[in-house]
Amino acid sequence: MASPSTYGKRLIGLAGVLGIVSFTGVTEGPDAPLSAVEPLVGLWWLLAAVGVGLLVVARYQGASGGALPGTRPSLGHDRQDIIAATDWSRMGKHALRRSYGVALMLSAAVVMVLALALQEFFLAGVLVATALLGAIVAVLTWRGAYEIFDDHTEQFTIRAPDNFAAHSFHIALRQRAEDLGYVVSTNVSPTQGGRASAAAEDVFHAEGGFKANNRPIEQSQPLVPDLDDEYADSLLTVATLGAFLTVVGIMLVGADVGSATASVLGAVLVLVGGGVLAYDYAIRTREWAELACVEEGTVYPVAHNEFSADGSDGPFPVPETTTTETAAMLSVTVSAKCTPLFDEEELESDFESLVAAVEAAAEDCQFDVEGDAEELAYEESTPVDAEAN
């Protein structure tokens, strides 16, 4: 089942297409070529709002590990999404989207020139929006198309009567990523994100993990690099230039100056200023790395009974204390990827540290049941439900 973020992105994409169709006016009026779908096209804003709402829900679930009432936390990625062996699927999807984005951008730009030559200014505006949409798709897919740097899978089993703290294990891995300087964006405990087995109520199919990002943000490039003044360098930047051009363009478009030339110039300045701001953002945030983890397997609770060494009255021994712990069979996969500008040696060191943390946390979160021979003869480790019955 797809995650809420996937449905949200699909709805926003559909809303964008319907919005462009609505903007062209081909559905308005009884004689319009697409008048039959006018009611659906008119709901583009509702689809966009629902899509944004789903993205907010996915963001809440991923960042906090919580869930809305009646739902369970969603990790948002599977093991096949973070290992190099199946990375062709993700890379191919990005390549397909980028090719269509570039084709849409170039085609709309060429036809826009013809529309301007024919003085079809409304159509030219629609084609500008279409070209921008294609450019956005191409840029976003280009920035996201980076191959998996490395991956590692660790499998371990803790059987009853030994016990395992699955949630503490997850916390140890997540905190190790945070100690390495990564900010956790998706976080679901394996004891929270799974579901009960259909075959046995006391068996839990665990599914959890996290994604953590390291994205250092640089200062905006100064317009005059040779200045030695710290304050001038922070004021006269590419970001300042982009914001200034955008604000001036908005003023010329919105102000009643009585000149079509001023309005056209204002629109051009808005586009140029927005392009400068986009360039500034892309340059300052182009270095990033990601550590991802998927924890999946089987977790089952056991009731650990401790008996008195002196025994007890009656035909059957009565436990003095009963503690509920868990045993587990888990498969943990960690992976790393980064942009070409990120220091690969640093990422490799971080990845090796996370791999070592998997082994250390698995050992630290396992508890051995100890006792002398007489006690062990009476000790039991049974499923909680069976013990209750």
C-alpha positions as a printed Julia matrix, in Angstrom:
389×3 Matrix{Float64}:
   0.0     0.0     0.0
   1.36    3.4    -1.01
   2.2     5.92    1.69
   0.15    9.12    2.29
   2.97   11.18    0.75
   2.72    9.2    -2.5
  -1.01    9.8    -2.77
  -0.47   13.45   -1.85
   2.08   13.97   -4.63
  -0.19   12.26   -7.15
  -3.15   14.44   -6.2
  -1.05   17.62   -6.39
   0.25   16.58   -9.81
  -3.28   15.89  -11.04
  -4.44   19.22   -9.59
  -1.65   20.99  -11.46
  -2.71   19.44  -14.78
  -6.37   20.3   -14.17
  -5.37   23.81  -13.16
  -3.53   24.36  -16.44
  -6.51   22.98  -18.36
  -8.82   25.32  -16.46
  -6.52   28.25  -17.14
  -6.64   27.65  -20.91
 -10.44   27.96  -20.94
 -11.03   24.88  -23.12
 -13.71   23.64  -20.71
 -15.72   26.84  -20.34
 -19.02   27.17  -22.15
 -21.29   24.6   -23.81
 -19.38   24.81  -27.1
 -15.94   24.25  -25.53
 -14.11   21.12  -26.71
 -13.8    19.74  -23.15
 -17.0    21.13  -21.64
 -18.04   17.65  -20.43
 -15.24   17.57  -17.85
 -15.71   21.13  -16.64
 -17.08   20.07  -13.2
 -14.02   17.89  -12.58
 -11.58   20.55  -13.78
 -13.18   23.08  -11.47
 -12.24   20.93   -8.47
  -8.49   21.23   -9.04
  -8.12   23.41   -5.96
  -9.85   20.77   -3.79
  -7.49   18.05   -5.07
  -4.52   20.3    -4.36
  -5.74   20.95   -0.8
  -6.24   17.23   -0.13
  -2.8    16.48   -1.56
  -1.15   19.07    0.66
  -3.05   17.64    3.64
  -1.73   14.15    2.89
   1.82   15.49    2.68
   1.38   17.15    6.06
   0.1    13.86    7.52
   3.05   11.97    6.05
   5.45   14.57    7.4
   3.91   14.29   10.87
   4.03   10.51   10.85
   7.59   10.4     9.55
   9.12   13.03   11.81
   7.43   12.05   15.05
   6.79    8.37   14.51
   3.19    9.02   15.5
   0.01    8.39   13.6
  -3.46    9.78   13.3
  -6.25    7.97   15.21
  -7.19    4.76   13.46
  -3.97    4.59   11.45
  -0.52    3.16   12.01
   2.82    4.91   11.4
   4.15    4.54    7.85
   7.87    4.29    7.19
   7.55    5.47    3.6
  10.38    3.33    2.2
  11.15   -0.37    1.88
  14.43   -2.27    1.81
  14.38   -2.36   -1.98
  14.4     1.45   -1.98
  17.74    1.73   -0.16
  19.9    -1.08   -1.58
  22.11   -0.77   -4.65
  20.87   -4.01   -6.24
  17.43   -2.54   -7.01
  18.48    1.09   -7.4
  17.8     0.78  -11.13
  14.09    1.21  -10.39
  14.54    4.56   -8.66
  17.12    5.8   -11.17
  14.99    4.72  -14.12
  11.97    6.53  -12.71
  13.99    9.72  -12.34
  15.4     9.38  -15.86
  11.91    8.89  -17.31
  10.5    11.92  -15.52
  13.49   14.07  -16.44
  13.2    13.19  -20.13
   9.53   14.16  -20.21
  10.25   17.33  -18.24
  12.98   18.42  -20.67
  10.79   17.55  -23.67
   7.88   19.55  -22.25
  10.09   22.53  -21.46
  11.75   22.72  -24.9
   8.54   22.09  -26.83
   6.63   24.76  -24.91
   9.49   27.26  -25.36
   9.58   26.77  -29.15
   5.8    27.02  -29.53
   5.81   30.09  -27.26
   8.04   31.9   -29.77
   5.55   31.09  -32.53
   2.66   32.28  -30.35
   4.42   35.59  -29.73
   5.06   35.98  -33.46
   1.32   35.49  -34.05
   0.55   37.91  -31.2
  -1.32   35.22  -29.27
  -0.26   36.59  -25.9
  -2.69   34.55  -23.81
  -1.49   31.33  -25.41
   2.1    32.48  -24.9
   1.42   32.91  -21.18
   0.02   29.38  -20.96
   3.1    28.05  -22.75
   5.39   29.91  -20.34
   3.64   28.18  -17.42
   3.96   24.84  -19.22
   7.68   25.4   -19.85
   8.19   26.3   -16.19
   6.38   23.11  -15.15
   8.67   21.06  -17.39
  11.73   22.84  -16.01
  10.64   22.18  -12.42
  10.14   18.46  -13.16
  13.55   18.24  -14.85
  15.38   20.04  -12.04
  13.72   18.12   -9.21
  14.4    14.74  -10.82
  17.98   15.71  -11.62
  18.65   16.66   -8.01
  17.11   13.45   -6.7
  18.8    11.01   -9.11
  21.85    9.9    -7.13
  22.88    6.27   -6.9
  23.13    4.4    -3.62
  26.68    4.8    -2.31
  26.76    1.57   -0.29
  24.47   -0.74    1.67
  24.81   -3.46    4.3
  22.38   -6.0     5.76
  22.76   -7.57    9.2
  20.58  -10.45   10.36
  20.42  -11.75   13.91
  18.18  -13.94   16.02
  17.37  -13.76   19.73
  15.35  -16.75   20.82
  13.54  -17.37   24.07
  14.52  -17.63   26.89
  16.89  -14.79   25.9
  15.19  -11.41   25.57
  15.61   -8.44   23.23
  14.65   -4.75   23.5
  13.66   -3.99   19.9
  12.63   -0.38   20.54
  15.86    0.41   22.41
  17.78   -1.13   19.5
  16.05    1.26   17.09
  16.77    4.24   19.35
  20.46    3.31   19.52
  20.76    3.3    15.72
  18.83    6.54   15.31
  20.89    8.31   17.94
  24.11    7.1    16.32
  23.03    8.78   13.07
  22.24   11.94   15.03
  25.64   11.83   16.72
  27.24   11.74   13.27
  25.54   15.05   12.42
  22.49   13.78   10.55
  18.97   15.11   11.07
  16.3    12.4    11.2
  13.45   13.09    8.75
  11.6     9.75    8.97
  11.44    7.72   12.16
   9.27    4.67   12.93
  10.08    2.13   15.63
   9.88   -1.53   14.5
   7.6    -2.25   17.45
   5.21    0.49   16.35
   5.1     0.33   12.56
   4.37   -3.38   12.08
   1.24   -5.44   12.56
   0.12   -8.56   14.37
   0.46  -11.84   12.52
  -2.72  -13.33   11.06
  -1.51  -16.8    12.02
  -0.68  -16.14   15.69
  -1.87  -13.24   17.83
   1.23  -13.28   20.01
   3.57  -12.83   17.0
   4.29   -9.29   15.75
   5.6    -8.59   12.25
   7.95   -5.68   12.88
   8.57   -2.96   10.31
  10.49    0.2    11.13
  13.53    2.28   10.37
  14.52    5.84    9.65
  16.06    8.26    7.16
  18.59   10.88    8.23
  20.02   13.73    6.17
  23.19   15.78    6.38
  22.79   18.93    4.31
  25.22   21.73    5.12
  23.95   25.1     3.83
  26.55   27.53    2.53
  26.42   31.31    2.69
  25.02   33.12   -0.33
  27.69   34.06   -2.86
  28.82   37.71   -2.58
  28.28   39.94   -5.58
  31.69   41.58   -5.05
  34.09   38.84   -3.9
  37.03   41.2    -3.24
  35.31   43.14   -0.44
  36.94   42.67    2.96
  33.95   44.03    4.89
  32.04   41.24    6.64
  28.78   43.18    6.73
  29.01   44.19    3.06
  29.62   40.55    2.1
  26.47   39.49    3.97
  24.35   42.23    2.35
  25.56   42.32   -1.26
  24.81   38.72   -2.2
  23.13   36.75   -4.98
  20.14   36.2    -2.68
  19.78   39.96   -2.21
  19.93   40.52   -5.97
  17.24   37.9    -6.63
  14.93   39.28   -3.94
  15.47   42.88   -5.15
  14.63   42.04   -8.79
  11.54   40.11   -7.72
  10.23   42.91   -5.49
  10.83   45.56   -8.17
   9.09   43.38  -10.75
   6.06   42.89   -8.5
   5.89   46.66   -7.94
   5.95   47.4   -11.69
   3.27   44.8   -12.39
   1.01   45.87   -9.53
   1.5    49.64   -9.73
  -0.85   51.66  -11.9
   1.76   53.37  -14.07
  -0.38   53.37  -17.2
   2.26   51.73  -19.36
   2.17   48.26  -20.88
   5.95   48.37  -21.2
   6.33   48.74  -17.43
   4.06   45.77  -16.84
   5.99   43.61  -19.3
   9.28   44.72  -17.76
   7.92   43.93  -14.3
   6.91   40.42  -15.4
  10.39   39.86  -16.84
  12.02   41.07  -13.63
   9.84   38.71  -11.57
  10.92   35.77  -13.73
  14.59   36.78  -13.63
  14.51   37.43   -9.89
  12.8    34.1    -9.24
  15.43   32.39  -11.39
  18.25   34.05   -9.44
  16.69   32.98   -6.13
  16.28   29.42   -7.42
  19.93   29.41   -8.55
  21.05   30.71   -5.17
  19.08   28.01   -3.35
  20.39   25.23   -5.6
  24.01   26.34   -5.18
  23.79   26.71   -1.4
  22.03   23.38   -0.77
  23.66   21.19   -3.42
  25.75   19.16   -0.96
  23.82   16.53    0.96
  24.09   12.97    2.16
  21.54   10.48    3.45
  21.72    7.49    5.77
  18.72    5.14    5.6
  17.75    2.14    7.71
  15.05   -0.54    7.44
  14.34   -2.87   10.37
  12.01   -5.77    9.64
  11.36   -9.22   11.0
   9.42  -11.0    13.72
   9.06   -9.95   17.34
   7.17  -12.06   19.84
   6.55  -11.43   23.54
   7.45  -14.02   26.13
   6.58  -14.24   29.82
   9.67  -14.98   31.89
   8.79  -16.65   35.2
  11.25  -16.72   38.11
  10.82  -19.26   40.87
  12.17  -19.46   44.38
  15.19  -21.67   44.82
  13.44  -23.24   47.83
  10.53  -24.39   45.71
   6.88  -23.93   46.68
   4.01  -25.84   48.15
   1.67  -27.81   45.93
   2.1   -30.11   42.95
   3.05  -27.24   40.6
   5.6   -24.5    41.31
   4.26  -20.95   41.56
   6.47  -18.17   40.14
   7.52  -15.4    42.49
   7.78  -12.85   39.67
   6.75  -12.7    36.0
   8.33  -10.26   33.55
   7.3    -9.69   29.95
  10.12   -9.32   27.43
  10.5   -10.0    23.7
  12.45  -12.3    21.48
  13.13  -11.4    17.87
  14.36  -12.42   14.44
  15.35   -9.18   12.72
  16.94   -8.16    9.44
  18.48   -4.67    9.5
  19.59   -2.92    6.3
  21.47    0.39    6.27
  22.54    2.36    3.22
  24.1     5.67    2.24
  23.92    8.0    -0.75
  25.09   11.53   -1.49
  25.46   14.16   -4.2
  28.71   14.21   -6.19
  29.84   17.35   -4.33
  29.61   15.76   -0.88
  32.82   14.35    0.6
  32.56   10.61   -0.15
  35.28    9.75    2.35
  33.26   11.43    5.09
  30.12    9.57    4.01
  32.01    6.26    3.91
  33.25    6.86    7.45
  29.72    7.68    8.63
  28.34    4.58    6.93
  30.93    2.29    8.51
  30.18    3.84   11.89
  26.45    3.13   11.45
  27.19   -0.47   10.4
  29.29   -0.93   13.54
  26.45    0.57   15.59
  24.07   -2.12   14.29
  26.28   -4.88   15.66
  26.94   -3.07   18.95
  23.28   -2.2    19.53
  22.17   -5.78   18.77
  24.55   -7.03   21.45
  23.69   -4.33   23.99
  19.93   -4.8    23.66
  20.03   -8.57   24.19
  19.47   -9.88   27.7
  20.62  -13.3    28.78
  18.45  -15.21   31.21
  20.68  -16.48   33.99
  19.97  -18.91   36.82
  21.32  -22.04   38.47
  20.37  -25.52   37.36
  17.63  -25.89   39.98
  15.96  -22.65   38.95
  16.22  -23.34   35.24
  14.5   -26.68   35.79
  11.37  -24.76   36.8
  11.71  -21.68   34.59
   9.46  -21.27   31.6
   9.4   -18.88   28.64
   5.97  -19.02   27.11
   3.88  -16.7    24.94
   2.03  -14.12   26.99
  -1.41  -15.12   25.68
  -0.81  -18.81   26.39
   0.38  -17.96   29.92
  -2.75  -15.9    30.52
  -4.96  -18.74   29.39
